[in-house]
Amino acid sequence: MKRHTLVSGNLILAASLACAQSQNETGEHPGWPRWCGKVYESGYPSFEPGGHTTEPALINADGSPNLYVQFKPRHSIYLAGETTGSFVINAALSPWYGEPWTNSTSDGKSAPEPFTVLFFSISLASDEGEVLVESSIPVNSTGAFFNFDLSYFKPRSDPYEVILSGSSQFSDQNYTAKSEFRFLPDIAPDGSATKIDNLNGGLLFKNAQTGGEFVPLLPYGYYGLYNGSNSTSESDEFVSQYSSDGSGLNGIISLAGFADTNPVYDSMDASTMRFMFDLRGSFMNLTEVTQRVNTIKHHSSLFAYWTADEPDGWQYPFSVTPAAQQLIHQLDPYHPVAVTLNCQDYYFGEYSAGADILMEDPYPIGINSTFSKWGTACNATLGDCGCDNCLGGPQEAARRLDYLLQYEKWLGRWPLPKFHNPQAFHGEDYWARDPTPGEAFVMNGLAFNRGVAGIFAWTWPSSDELFDAHSEMAGVFTTGPVRDFLLGERPAGSIEVAGQELVDIAYWVQEDQMMVSVVNAGYDDLSPLSITVPLPAAGIEDVPFGGLSWQLTGGQLEVDILPATSVSLVILDIE
């Protein structure tokens, strides 16, 4: 979490440090007091900060699309002992990216036929050119996956490079794409590994406690502080209290007090807790990164690393997060790297480039969104009101994630897994109060409805009221069946209720069941509420969260009262 205040003391030293840092800042007017590229102190003129992510120009002047072929391994890593891998292929029609496409293919002898199927093969990029997959995919489809045999490969630290070659039926239109996959030696018996699911955007985790199998992991917890005690009994007590003995929070991002060799990590190894290791204070010093990663990487409860905290807000050089990510991948390819972004849009493409997992942290509760503590207005070119370009209120969680998803599309990128960082604090003259439990539920519910795969609130310890609320939500969302819906696929769609703009609804489908998530982001109860179910349903199987008495009548989900700032989950059997 940011802030701008320098520690009082030697003003000359402070000024020289600020000057040295400013020489490497990105954007306009480095050296001025800026956040997200905008000056925030009074006495400075406003200016256009730059760094906006905008819709690309049409690739064809007439607006016709190209065929944009992308592919990735289904999972970010495979380990020795696994026999089958898979590739995920997108063959979307894009107005911005790809190679020319016309809906016609011909051998030059017979009448043209529609070009609606892409025939392809995936081969090793090496001289051998071994064909791993040979199949087809409908044009303008995404998310198709195809298995390949891992037994051909030897586990190694370097990735295997692969090429997709595709064409129309008569090979008069041709396409290529490149990717790579990692097939690594298996972990040590007391180690751990985390896979990113590039199809659904979630995580899979493996250690001795999982029986040596990869299982879904939806981490939910806080950026957390610890008292730094070297007592094993105290660290055991901390883990027990924080995780509600394994029935509540299941993850933590280790902040102050978690020295690299503290026994608290051993206590987490012995529990079902999982931690993300904090490198934010050292990620720009690669020598220190090497030392710290080599110290911590053997823990069985480690699931990821965290490098940069709000590099876009601090206007750090673009190169530092990719450099840290690349080094960590070399030192420990078994665990992904996360970055937290704070700005609504300040060089999103550059600052997200060093992330395997993208976290976002708009803090919108109790703010003055138009005038700051620094004595300036807050707008698109000036000021910092604690939540960049925000209107305030829990709906900012939805807005921010909608923006990030759009930016990735505009940049032509494969979407990164996303974690939401909800506000669980107040103070610093930005935030007048804590969120209520209802607001905490809503911020997270809106984020889950947009496909996030993890939650980490800033910070622990929080109020008991918020701790209890997050523990309650974590106890449901990190375990089956809810976790399996959330990680088993991306949201299948959204449902609108006429006249209710603050009701946000998403649904997921797994085999013969559907889960509907209903979020009331408003501050008024709604009575009654009726929702049209998107698929024929036979009945309600469960209401795992929210405690409401839903009824299914004639294809409508109905409830007498949908409380203000509430989240409700309903699982239905599909006909």
SULLIN-V520865 format. One record per residue. N is the residue number from 1. RES is the residue in one letter. SS is DSSP state (h for helix, s for strand, l for the rest). PSI is psi in radians with two decimals (none if undefined). Layout:
n=N res=RES ss=SS psi=PSI
n=N res=RES ss=SS psi=PSI
This chain:
n=1 res=M ss=l psi=2.44
n=2 res=K ss=l psi=2.91
n=3 res=R ss=l psi=2.96
n=4 res=H ss=l psi=-0.28
n=5 res=T ss=l psi=2.26
n=6 res=L ss=l psi=2.56
n=7 res=V ss=l psi=2.34
n=8 res=S ss=l psi=2.66
n=9 res=G ss=l psi=-2.33
n=10 res=N ss=l psi=1.86
n=11 res=L ss=h psi=-0.59
n=12 res=I ss=h psi=-0.76
n=13 res=L ss=h psi=-0.77
n=14 res=A ss=h psi=-0.73
n=15 res=A ss=h psi=-0.69
n=16 res=S ss=h psi=-0.65
n=17 res=L ss=h psi=-0.75
n=18 res=A ss=h psi=-0.69
n=19 res=C ss=h psi=-0.76
n=20 res=A ss=h psi=-0.74
n=21 res=Q ss=h psi=-0.69
n=22 res=S ss=h psi=-0.44
n=23 res=Q ss=l psi=-0.40
n=24 res=N ss=l psi=0.08
n=25 res=E ss=l psi=2.63
n=26 res=T ss=l psi=2.89
n=27 res=G ss=l psi=-2.92
n=28 res=E ss=l psi=2.54
n=29 res=H ss=l psi=0.94
n=30 res=P ss=l psi=2.49
n=31 res=G ss=l psi=-0.41
n=32 res=W ss=l psi=2.71
n=33 res=P ss=l psi=1.78
n=34 res=R ss=s psi=2.69
n=35 res=W ss=s psi=2.28
n=36 res=C ss=l psi=0.57
n=37 res=G ss=l psi=-0.11
n=38 res=K ss=s psi=2.41
n=39 res=V ss=s psi=2.45
n=40 res=Y ss=l psi=-0.19
n=41 res=E ss=l psi=2.65
n=42 res=S ss=l psi=2.77
n=43 res=G ss=l psi=-0.03
n=44 res=Y ss=l psi=2.56
n=45 res=P ss=l psi=2.61
n=46 res=S ss=l psi=2.75
n=47 res=F ss=l psi=2.82
n=48 res=E ss=l psi=2.05
n=49 res=P ss=l psi=-0.40
n=50 res=G ss=l psi=-3.00
n=51 res=G ss=l psi=0.31
n=52 res=H ss=l psi=2.50
n=53 res=T ss=l psi=2.06
n=54 res=T ss=l psi=2.82
n=55 res=E ss=l psi=2.29
n=56 res=P ss=l psi=2.80
n=57 res=A ss=l psi=2.61
n=58 res=L ss=l psi=2.40
n=59 res=I ss=l psi=-0.45
n=60 res=N ss=l psi=2.32
n=61 res=A ss=l psi=-0.52
n=62 res=D ss=l psi=0.04
n=63 res=G ss=l psi=-0.01
n=64 res=S ss=l psi=2.59
n=65 res=P ss=l psi=2.81
n=66 res=N ss=s psi=2.92
n=67 res=L ss=s psi=2.04
n=68 res=Y ss=s psi=1.84
n=69 res=V ss=s psi=2.16
n=70 res=Q ss=s psi=2.64
n=71 res=F ss=s psi=2.67
n=72 res=K ss=s psi=2.77
n=73 res=P ss=s psi=2.52
n=74 res=R ss=l psi=-0.69
n=75 res=H ss=s psi=2.56
n=76 res=S ss=l psi=-0.49
n=77 res=I ss=l psi=2.63
n=78 res=Y ss=s psi=2.61
n=79 res=L ss=s psi=2.65
n=80 res=A ss=l psi=2.39
n=81 res=G ss=l psi=-0.46
n=82 res=E ss=l psi=2.44
n=83 res=T ss=l psi=-0.28
n=84 res=T ss=s psi=2.27
n=85 res=G ss=s psi=3.12
n=86 res=S ss=s psi=2.73
n=87 res=F ss=s psi=2.50
n=88 res=V ss=s psi=2.30
n=89 res=I ss=s psi=2.32
n=90 res=N ss=s psi=2.28
n=91 res=A ss=s psi=1.19
n=92 res=A ss=s psi=2.58
n=93 res=L ss=s psi=2.13
n=94 res=S ss=s psi=2.39
n=95 res=P ss=l psi=-0.12
n=96 res=W ss=l psi=-0.49
n=97 res=Y ss=l psi=2.93
n=98 res=G ss=l psi=-2.95
n=99 res=E ss=s psi=2.73
n=100 res=P ss=s psi=2.46
n=101 res=W ss=l psi=2.34
n=102 res=T ss=l psi=2.58
n=103 res=N ss=l psi=0.99
n=104 res=S ss=l psi=2.36
n=105 res=T ss=s psi=2.51
n=106 res=S ss=l psi=2.66
n=107 res=D ss=l psi=0.07
n=108 res=G ss=l psi=-0.07
n=109 res=K ss=l psi=-0.70
n=110 res=S ss=l psi=3.07
n=111 res=A ss=l psi=2.49
n=112 res=P ss=l psi=2.63
n=113 res=E ss=s psi=2.72
n=114 res=P ss=l psi=2.42
n=115 res=F ss=l psi=1.52
n=116 res=T ss=l psi=-0.07
n=117 res=V ss=s psi=2.28
n=118 res=L ss=s psi=2.10
n=119 res=F ss=s psi=2.36
n=120 res=F ss=s psi=2.84
n=121 res=S ss=s psi=2.62
n=122 res=I ss=s psi=2.18
n=123 res=S ss=s psi=2.77
n=124 res=L ss=s psi=2.49
n=125 res=A ss=l psi=-0.11
n=126 res=S ss=l psi=3.09
n=127 res=D ss=l psi=-0.55
n=128 res=E ss=l psi=-0.63
n=129 res=G ss=l psi=0.54
n=130 res=E ss=l psi=2.24
n=131 res=V ss=s psi=2.14
n=132 res=L ss=s psi=-0.63
n=133 res=V ss=s psi=2.44
n=134 res=E ss=s psi=2.03
n=135 res=S ss=s psi=-2.76
n=136 res=S ss=s psi=2.82
n=137 res=I ss=s psi=2.45
n=138 res=P ss=s psi=2.45
n=139 res=V ss=l psi=2.45
n=140 res=N ss=l psi=0.65
n=141 res=S ss=s psi=2.73
n=142 res=T ss=s psi=2.78
n=143 res=G ss=s psi=0.30
n=144 res=A ss=s psi=2.42
n=145 res=F ss=s psi=2.60
n=146 res=F ss=s psi=2.31
n=147 res=N ss=s psi=2.70
n=148 res=F ss=s psi=2.83
n=149 res=D ss=s psi=2.09
n=150 res=L ss=h psi=-0.23
n=151 res=S ss=h psi=-0.28
n=152 res=Y ss=h psi=-0.36
n=153 res=F ss=l psi=2.65
n=154 res=K ss=l psi=2.36
n=155 res=P ss=l psi=2.41
n=156 res=R ss=l psi=2.91
n=157 res=S ss=l psi=-0.55
n=158 res=D ss=l psi=2.50
n=159 res=P ss=l psi=2.73
n=160 res=Y ss=s psi=2.24
n=161 res=E ss=s psi=2.43
n=162 res=V ss=s psi=2.71
n=163 res=I ss=s psi=2.34
n=164 res=L ss=s psi=2.25
n=165 res=S ss=s psi=2.13
n=166 res=G ss=s psi=2.80
n=167 res=S ss=s psi=2.91
n=168 res=S ss=l psi=3.05
n=169 res=Q ss=l psi=-0.68
n=170 res=F ss=l psi=0.24
n=171 res=S ss=l psi=0.45
n=172 res=D ss=l psi=-0.07
n=173 res=Q ss=l psi=2.23
n=174 res=N ss=s psi=2.62
n=175 res=Y ss=s psi=2.56
n=176 res=T ss=s psi=2.67
n=177 res=A ss=s psi=2.66
n=178 res=K ss=s psi=2.62
n=179 res=S ss=s psi=-3.00
n=180 res=E ss=s psi=2.79
n=181 res=F ss=s psi=2.73
n=182 res=R ss=l psi=2.26
n=183 res=F ss=s psi=1.78
n=184 res=L ss=s psi=2.75
n=185 res=P ss=l psi=2.66
n=186 res=D ss=l psi=2.78
n=187 res=I ss=l psi=2.80
n=188 res=A ss=l psi=2.74
n=189 res=P ss=l psi=-0.51
n=190 res=D ss=l psi=0.33
n=191 res=G ss=l psi=-2.90
n=192 res=S ss=s psi=2.85
n=193 res=A ss=s psi=2.59
n=194 res=T ss=s psi=2.25
n=195 res=K ss=s psi=2.50
n=196 res=I ss=s psi=2.27
n=197 res=D ss=s psi=1.80
n=198 res=N ss=l psi=-0.12
n=199 res=L ss=l psi=-0.86
n=200 res=N ss=l psi=-0.17
n=201 res=G ss=l psi=0.24
n=202 res=G ss=l psi=-2.98
n=203 res=L ss=s psi=2.66
n=204 res=L ss=s psi=2.48
n=205 res=F ss=s psi=2.53
n=206 res=K ss=s psi=2.29
n=207 res=N ss=s psi=-2.98
n=208 res=A ss=h psi=-0.57
n=209 res=Q ss=h psi=-0.43
n=210 res=T ss=h psi=0.17
n=211 res=G ss=l psi=0.39
n=212 res=G ss=l psi=0.22
n=213 res=E ss=l psi=2.62
n=214 res=F ss=l psi=2.23
n=215 res=V ss=s psi=2.69
n=216 res=P ss=s psi=2.42
n=217 res=L ss=s psi=2.07
n=218 res=L ss=l psi=1.65
n=219 res=P ss=l psi=2.37
n=220 res=Y ss=s psi=2.11
n=221 res=G ss=s psi=-2.57
n=222 res=Y ss=s psi=2.78
n=223 res=Y ss=s psi=2.05
n=224 res=G ss=s psi=2.57
n=225 res=L ss=l psi=2.69
n=226 res=Y ss=l psi=2.70
n=227 res=N ss=l psi=-0.08
n=228 res=G ss=l psi=0.08
n=229 res=S ss=l psi=2.47
n=230 res=N ss=l psi=0.21
n=231 res=S ss=l psi=2.19
n=232 res=T ss=h psi=-0.66
n=233 res=S ss=h psi=-0.67
n=234 res=E ss=h psi=-0.65
n=235 res=S ss=h psi=-0.64
n=236 res=D ss=h psi=-0.73
n=237 res=E ss=h psi=-0.70
n=238 res=F ss=h psi=-0.86
n=239 res=V ss=h psi=-0.72
n=240 res=S ss=h psi=-0.79
n=241 res=Q ss=h psi=-0.80
n=242 res=Y ss=h psi=-0.71
n=243 res=S ss=l psi=0.09
n=244 res=S ss=l psi=0.81
n=245 res=D ss=l psi=0.66
n=246 res=G ss=l psi=0.07
n=247 res=S ss=l psi=0.01
n=248 res=G ss=l psi=-2.03
n=249 res=L ss=l psi=2.44
n=250 res=N ss=l psi=0.07
n=251 res=G ss=s psi=2.77
n=252 res=I ss=s psi=2.55
n=253 res=I ss=s psi=2.04
n=254 res=S ss=s psi=2.06
n=255 res=L ss=l psi=-2.47
n=256 res=A ss=l psi=2.51
n=257 res=G ss=l psi=-0.27
n=258 res=F ss=l psi=1.27
n=259 res=A ss=l psi=2.65
n=260 res=D ss=l psi=-0.47
n=261 res=T ss=l psi=0.30
n=262 res=N ss=l psi=2.47
n=263 res=P ss=l psi=-0.15
n=264 res=V ss=h psi=-0.52
n=265 res=Y ss=h psi=-0.65
n=266 res=D ss=h psi=-0.65
n=267 res=S ss=h psi=-0.67
n=268 res=M ss=h psi=-0.63
n=269 res=D ss=h psi=-0.61
n=270 res=A ss=l psi=-0.04
n=271 res=S ss=l psi=-3.00
n=272 res=T ss=l psi=0.18
n=273 res=M ss=l psi=2.59
n=274 res=R ss=s psi=2.48
n=275 res=F ss=s psi=2.61
n=276 res=M ss=s psi=2.23
n=277 res=F ss=s psi=2.29
n=278 res=D ss=s psi=1.98
n=279 res=L ss=l psi=0.28
n=280 res=R ss=l psi=-0.49
n=281 res=G ss=l psi=-0.09
n=282 res=S ss=l psi=0.01
n=283 res=F ss=l psi=-0.34
n=284 res=M ss=l psi=-0.10
n=285 res=N ss=l psi=1.68
n=286 res=L ss=h psi=-0.47
n=287 res=T ss=h psi=-0.75
n=288 res=E ss=h psi=-0.65
n=289 res=V ss=h psi=-0.78
n=290 res=T ss=h psi=-0.84
n=291 res=Q ss=h psi=-0.80
n=292 res=R ss=h psi=-0.69
n=293 res=V ss=h psi=-0.75
n=294 res=N ss=h psi=-0.45
n=295 res=T ss=h psi=-0.65
n=296 res=I ss=h psi=-0.31
n=297 res=K ss=l psi=-0.26
n=298 res=H ss=l psi=-0.13
n=299 res=H ss=l psi=2.43
n=300 res=S ss=l psi=-0.20
n=301 res=S ss=l psi=-0.01
n=302 res=L ss=s psi=2.26
n=303 res=F ss=s psi=-0.29
n=304 res=A ss=s psi=2.93
n=305 res=Y ss=s psi=2.60
n=306 res=W ss=s psi=2.09
n=307 res=T ss=s psi=-1.41
n=308 res=A ss=s psi=2.29
n=309 res=D ss=s psi=1.84
n=310 res=E ss=l psi=0.91
n=311 res=P ss=h psi=-0.46
n=312 res=D ss=h psi=-0.67
n=313 res=G ss=h psi=-0.76
n=314 res=W ss=h psi=-0.15
n=315 res=Q ss=l psi=0.71
n=316 res=Y ss=l psi=2.75
n=317 res=P ss=l psi=2.50
n=318 res=F ss=l psi=-0.50
n=319 res=S ss=h psi=-0.28
n=320 res=V ss=h psi=-0.68
n=321 res=T ss=h psi=-0.73
n=322 res=P ss=h psi=-0.60
n=323 res=A ss=h psi=-0.74
n=324 res=A ss=h psi=-0.75
n=325 res=Q ss=h psi=-0.80
n=326 res=Q ss=h psi=-0.74
n=327 res=L ss=h psi=-0.77
n=328 res=I ss=h psi=-0.69
n=329 res=H ss=h psi=-0.59
n=330 res=Q ss=h psi=-0.73
n=331 res=L ss=h psi=-0.63
n=332 res=D ss=l psi=1.48
n=333 res=P ss=l psi=0.01
n=334 res=Y ss=l psi=-0.12
n=335 res=H ss=l psi=2.32
n=336 res=P ss=s psi=2.99
n=337 res=V ss=s psi=2.29
n=338 res=A ss=s psi=2.60
n=339 res=V ss=s psi=2.46
n=340 res=T ss=s psi=2.16
n=341 res=L ss=s psi=2.47
n=342 res=N ss=l psi=-0.52
n=343 res=C ss=l psi=2.65
n=344 res=Q ss=l psi=-0.69
n=345 res=D ss=l psi=1.53
n=346 res=Y ss=l psi=1.75
n=347 res=Y ss=l psi=0.93
n=348 res=F ss=h psi=-0.81
n=349 res=G ss=h psi=-0.78
n=350 res=E ss=h psi=-0.73
n=351 res=Y ss=h psi=-0.30
n=352 res=S ss=l psi=-0.08
n=353 res=A ss=l psi=-0.37
n=354 res=G ss=l psi=0.33
n=355 res=A ss=l psi=2.43
n=356 res=D ss=l psi=-0.53
n=357 res=I ss=s psi=2.30
n=358 res=L ss=s psi=2.12
n=359 res=M ss=s psi=2.57
n=360 res=E ss=s psi=2.50
n=361 res=D ss=l psi=1.09
n=362 res=P ss=l psi=2.29
n=363 res=Y ss=l psi=1.66
n=364 res=P ss=l psi=0.05
n=365 res=I ss=l psi=2.29
n=366 res=G ss=l psi=0.42
n=367 res=I ss=l psi=2.75
n=368 res=N ss=l psi=1.87
n=369 res=S ss=l psi=-0.05
n=370 res=T ss=l psi=-0.35
n=371 res=F ss=s psi=2.30
n=372 res=S ss=l psi=2.95
n=373 res=K ss=l psi=-0.26
n=374 res=W ss=l psi=-0.01
n=375 res=G ss=l psi=0.42
n=376 res=T ss=l psi=2.78
n=377 res=A ss=s psi=2.80
n=378 res=C ss=l psi=2.15
n=379 res=N ss=s psi=-2.86
n=380 res=A ss=l psi=-0.25
n=381 res=T ss=l psi=0.07
n=382 res=L ss=s psi=2.48
n=383 res=G ss=l psi=2.80
n=384 res=D ss=l psi=1.98
n=385 res=C ss=l psi=0.33
n=386 res=G ss=l psi=-0.20
n=387 res=C ss=l psi=1.92
n=388 res=D ss=l psi=2.14
n=389 res=N ss=l psi=0.65
n=390 res=C ss=l psi=2.70
n=391 res=L ss=l psi=-0.37
n=392 res=G ss=l psi=2.73
n=393 res=G ss=l psi=2.82
n=394 res=P ss=l psi=-0.34
n=395 res=Q ss=l psi=-0.26
n=396 res=E ss=h psi=-0.48
n=397 res=A ss=h psi=-0.75
n=398 res=A ss=h psi=-0.80
n=399 res=R ss=h psi=-0.80
n=400 res=R ss=h psi=-0.79
n=401 res=L ss=h psi=-0.65
n=402 res=D ss=h psi=-0.73
n=403 res=Y ss=h psi=-0.87
n=404 res=L ss=h psi=-0.72
n=405 res=L ss=h psi=-0.68
n=406 res=Q ss=h psi=-0.71
n=407 res=Y ss=h psi=-0.74
n=408 res=E ss=h psi=-0.70
n=409 res=K ss=h psi=-0.77
n=410 res=W ss=h psi=-0.56
n=411 res=L ss=h psi=-0.08
n=412 res=G ss=l psi=0.47
n=413 res=R ss=l psi=2.69
n=414 res=W ss=l psi=2.29
n=415 res=P ss=l psi=2.37
n=416 res=L ss=l psi=2.65
n=417 res=P ss=s psi=2.50
n=418 res=K ss=s psi=2.39
n=419 res=F ss=s psi=2.48
n=420 res=H ss=s psi=2.42
n=421 res=N ss=l psi=1.60
n=422 res=P ss=l psi=2.68
n=423 res=Q ss=s psi=2.34
n=424 res=A ss=l psi=0.72
n=425 res=F ss=l psi=3.09
n=426 res=H ss=l psi=2.98
n=427 res=G ss=s psi=-2.90
n=428 res=E ss=l psi=0.33
n=429 res=D ss=l psi=0.24
n=430 res=Y ss=l psi=-0.77
n=431 res=W ss=s psi=1.94
n=432 res=A ss=l psi=-0.38
n=433 res=R ss=l psi=2.86
n=434 res=D ss=l psi=2.72
n=435 res=P ss=l psi=2.67
n=436 res=T ss=l psi=2.84
n=437 res=P ss=h psi=-0.69
n=438 res=G ss=h psi=-0.74
n=439 res=E ss=h psi=-0.64
n=440 res=A ss=h psi=-0.79
n=441 res=F ss=h psi=-0.78
n=442 res=V ss=h psi=-0.81
n=443 res=M ss=h psi=-0.77
n=444 res=N ss=h psi=-0.71
n=445 res=G ss=h psi=-0.74
n=446 res=L ss=h psi=-0.66
n=447 res=A ss=h psi=-0.78
n=448 res=F ss=h psi=-0.64
n=449 res=N ss=l psi=-0.24
n=450 res=R ss=l psi=0.26
n=451 res=G ss=l psi=0.25
n=452 res=V ss=l psi=2.69
n=453 res=A ss=l psi=0.21
n=454 res=G ss=s psi=2.71
n=455 res=I ss=s psi=2.24
n=456 res=F ss=s psi=1.94
n=457 res=A ss=s psi=2.59
n=458 res=W ss=s psi=2.13
n=459 res=T ss=s psi=2.98
n=460 res=W ss=s psi=2.40
n=461 res=P ss=l psi=2.42
n=462 res=S ss=l psi=-2.97
n=463 res=S ss=l psi=2.67
n=464 res=D ss=h psi=-0.63
n=465 res=E ss=h psi=-0.78
n=466 res=L ss=h psi=-0.62
n=467 res=F ss=h psi=-0.79
n=468 res=D ss=h psi=-0.70
n=469 res=A ss=h psi=-0.84
n=470 res=H ss=h psi=-0.63
n=471 res=S ss=h psi=-0.71
n=472 res=E ss=h psi=-0.83
n=473 res=M ss=h psi=-0.75
n=474 res=A ss=h psi=-0.68
n=475 res=G ss=h psi=-0.46
n=476 res=V ss=h psi=-0.78
n=477 res=F ss=h psi=-0.31
n=478 res=T ss=l psi=0.03
n=479 res=T ss=l psi=2.88
n=480 res=G ss=l psi=2.67
n=481 res=P ss=l psi=-0.23
n=482 res=V ss=h psi=-0.83
n=483 res=R ss=h psi=-0.69
n=484 res=D ss=h psi=-0.57
n=485 res=F ss=h psi=-0.82
n=486 res=L ss=h psi=-0.64
n=487 res=L ss=h psi=-0.25
n=488 res=G ss=h psi=-0.33
n=489 res=E ss=l psi=2.88
n=490 res=R ss=l psi=2.79
n=491 res=P ss=l psi=2.31
n=492 res=A ss=l psi=-0.39
n=493 res=G ss=s psi=-3.14
n=494 res=S ss=s psi=2.83
n=495 res=I ss=s psi=2.28
n=496 res=E ss=l psi=2.54
n=497 res=V ss=l psi=2.10
n=498 res=A ss=l psi=2.28
n=499 res=G ss=l psi=0.09
n=500 res=Q ss=l psi=1.34
n=501 res=E ss=l psi=-0.40
n=502 res=L ss=l psi=0.07
n=503 res=V ss=s psi=2.09
n=504 res=D ss=s psi=2.15
n=505 res=I ss=s psi=2.30
n=506 res=A ss=s psi=2.82
n=507 res=Y ss=s psi=2.70
n=508 res=W ss=s psi=2.63
n=509 res=V ss=s psi=2.25
n=510 res=Q ss=s psi=1.91
n=511 res=E ss=l psi=-1.97
n=512 res=D ss=l psi=0.39
n=513 res=Q ss=s psi=2.74
n=514 res=M ss=s psi=2.38
n=515 res=M ss=s psi=2.27
n=516 res=V ss=s psi=2.24
n=517 res=S ss=s psi=2.09
n=518 res=V ss=s psi=2.10
n=519 res=V ss=s psi=2.16
n=520 res=N ss=s psi=1.78
n=521 res=A ss=l psi=0.00
n=522 res=G ss=l psi=2.99
n=523 res=Y ss=l psi=0.33
n=524 res=D ss=l psi=2.48
n=525 res=D ss=l psi=2.58
n=526 res=L ss=s psi=2.24
n=527 res=S ss=s psi=2.19
n=528 res=P ss=s psi=-3.14
n=529 res=L ss=s psi=2.37
n=530 res=S ss=s psi=2.32
n=531 res=I ss=s psi=2.27
n=532 res=T ss=s psi=2.10
n=533 res=V ss=l psi=2.32
n=534 res=P ss=l psi=-0.30
n=535 res=L ss=l psi=2.62
n=536 res=P ss=l psi=2.21
n=537 res=A ss=s psi=2.48
n=538 res=A ss=s psi=-0.46
n=539 res=G ss=s psi=3.02
n=540 res=I ss=s psi=2.15
n=541 res=E ss=s psi=-0.71
n=542 res=D ss=s psi=2.72
n=543 res=V ss=s psi=1.47
n=544 res=P ss=s psi=-0.32
n=545 res=F ss=s psi=2.45
n=546 res=G ss=l psi=-0.46
n=547 res=G ss=l psi=0.43
n=548 res=L ss=l psi=2.72
n=549 res=S ss=l psi=1.44
n=550 res=W ss=l psi=2.64
n=551 res=Q ss=s psi=2.56
n=552 res=L ss=s psi=2.04
n=553 res=T ss=s psi=1.98
n=554 res=G ss=l psi=0.75
n=555 res=G ss=l psi=0.18
n=556 res=Q ss=s psi=2.27
n=557 res=L ss=s psi=2.19
n=558 res=E ss=s psi=2.50
n=559 res=V ss=s psi=2.50
n=560 res=D ss=s psi=-0.74
n=561 res=I ss=s psi=2.21
n=562 res=L ss=s psi=1.88
n=563 res=P ss=l psi=2.69
n=564 res=A ss=l psi=2.63
n=565 res=T ss=l psi=1.17
n=566 res=S ss=s psi=2.77
n=567 res=V ss=s psi=2.35
n=568 res=S ss=s psi=2.35
n=569 res=L ss=s psi=2.41
n=570 res=V ss=s psi=2.24
n=571 res=I ss=s psi=2.20
n=572 res=L ss=s psi=2.59
n=573 res=D ss=s psi=2.32
n=574 res=I ss=s psi=2.40
n=575 res=E ss=l psi=none
